[in-house]
């Protein structure tokens, strides 16, 4: 038995949300939008989409037996 910690769905979702937050900030900066409303839209969308994508990766890895 290994001492490797189990990666749960919540772990994947949290990591995906952080990556999505960074991507949302990058897209916002590249498009030139500024302000509180733009930040909320880009960052919120990035977090949600990143979490959803990471959850799909978790399901795919689970099916592969990893």
C-alpha positions as CSV (number, residue, x, y, z in Angstrom):
1,X,0.0,0.0,0.0
2,X,1.3,3.5,-0.8
3,X,1.3,6.6,1.3
4,X,0.2,8.7,-1.7
5,X,-2.8,10.9,-0.8
6,X,-6.0,10.3,-2.8
7,X,-6.9,13.0,-5.2
8,X,-10.6,13.6,-4.8
9,X,-13.1,15.3,-7.1
10,X,-13.0,18.4,-4.8
11,X,-9.2,18.6,-5.2
12,X,-9.5,18.6,-9.0
13,X,-12.3,21.1,-8.9
14,X,-10.3,23.5,-6.6
15,X,-7.2,23.3,-8.8
16,X,-9.3,23.9,-11.9
17,X,-10.9,26.9,-10.4
18,X,-7.5,28.4,-9.5
19,X,-6.3,27.8,-13.1
20,X,-9.5,29.2,-14.5
21,X,-9.1,32.3,-12.3
22,X,-5.7,32.9,-13.8
23,X,-6.9,32.3,-17.3
24,X,-9.9,34.7,-16.7
25,X,-7.5,37.4,-15.5
26,X,-5.3,36.8,-18.6
27,X,-8.1,37.0,-21.0
28,X,-9.4,40.2,-19.3
29,X,-6.0,41.8,-19.5
30,X,-5.5,40.8,-23.2
31,X,-8.9,42.2,-24.2
32,X,-8.3,45.5,-22.3
33,X,-11.3,45.4,-20.0
34,X,-10.9,47.0,-16.6
35,X,-13.1,47.6,-13.6
36,X,-15.0,45.8,-11.0
37,X,-17.8,44.4,-13.2
38,X,-15.4,43.1,-15.8
39,X,-13.3,41.5,-13.1
40,X,-16.4,39.8,-11.6
41,X,-17.5,38.5,-15.0
42,X,-14.1,37.2,-16.3
43,X,-12.9,35.8,-13.0
44,X,-16.2,34.2,-12.1
45,X,-16.6,32.7,-15.5
46,X,-13.0,31.5,-15.4
47,X,-13.5,29.8,-12.0
48,X,-16.7,28.1,-12.9
49,X,-15.4,26.9,-16.3
50,X,-12.1,25.7,-14.8
51,X,-13.9,23.8,-12.1
52,X,-16.2,22.1,-14.6
53,X,-13.3,21.2,-16.9
54,X,-11.3,19.7,-14.0
55,X,-14.3,17.7,-12.9
56,X,-14.4,16.2,-16.4
57,X,-10.7,15.3,-16.2
58,X,-11.4,13.7,-12.8
59,X,-14.2,11.5,-14.3
60,X,-12.0,10.6,-17.3
61,X,-9.1,9.6,-15.0
62,X,-11.5,7.6,-12.8
63,X,-12.7,5.6,-15.9
64,X,-9.1,5.0,-16.9
65,X,-8.3,3.5,-13.5
66,X,-5.8,6.1,-12.5
